[in-house]
Amino acid sequence: MPSRTLPPPELPATLPVNAQWLAGEGAGSWFVLDLSRERIAHVDRFDPNGRLECSGSFDLLGNEVPDLSVPLRLTYPSHCAVVSLAQGDRVFKFVRAPQQNG
């Protein structure tokens, strides 16, 4: 049986226009990325209706850094523990940073 990838729903008015949709089989999520700090991304993940599923800082794995002047595209795997961003044929993985208390 062929897989059914959920097409992008209408962007909820509560989310910024730069939110990226990542579809899965029968589900999907909106991601809002802030890559303004080197090697760190702040990621908010929302359900199709715009409800926050998770939010946090993610640290870049590896030594190679993306060129932030070139668009990055969300790819797999991406969820509340890992976010993968593609740029050309390279994929950059970010892992959830430990939460800081205090």
Residue pairs with C-beta under 8 A, 6 or more apart in sequence:
3 25
4 25
4 26
5 23
5 24
5 25
5 28
6 23
6 24
6 25
6 26
6 27
6 28
6 48
7 23
8 21
8 23
8 28
9 21
9 28
9 48
9 49
11 17
11 19
11 21
11 30
12 30
12 46
12 49
12 50
13 50
14 50
15 30
15 32
15 46
15 50
16 32
18 32
18 33
19 30
19 31
19 32
19 46
20 30
20 31
20 32
20 33
20 73
20 74
21 28
21 29
21 30
21 31
22 28
22 29
22 30
22 31
22 74
22 75
22 76
22 78
27 48
28 48
29 45
29 46
29 47
29 48
29 53
30 45
30 46
30 47
30 48
30 50
31 43
31 44
31 45
31 46
31 74
31 78
31 83
32 43
32 44
32 46
33 41
33 42
33 43
33 72
33 74
33 83
33 85
34 41
34 42
34 43
35 41
35 66
35 68
35 72
38 65
39 59
39 60
39 65
40 57
40 58
40 59
40 60
40 97
41 57
41 58
41 60
41 83
41 85
41 94
42 55
42 56
42 57
42 58
43 54
43 55
43 56
43 57
43 58
43 83
43 94
44 52
44 54
44 55
45 52
45 53
45 54
45 55
45 79
45 80
46 52
46 53
47 53
53 80
54 80
56 80
56 96
56 97
56 99
57 96
57 97
58 82
58 83
58 94
58 95
58 96
58 97
59 94
59 95
59 97
60 92
60 93
60 94
61 92
61 93
61 94
61 95
62 92
62 93
64 90
64 92
65 92
66 72
66 85
66 87
66 90
66 92
67 87
70 87
70 88
71 87
72 85
72 86
72 87
72 92
73 85
73 86
73 87
74 83
74 84
74 85
74 86
75 84
75 85
75 86
75 91
76 84
77 84
78 84
80 96
81 95
81 96
82 93
82 94
82 95
82 96
83 93
83 94
84 91
84 92
84 93
84 94
85 91
85 92
85 94
86 92
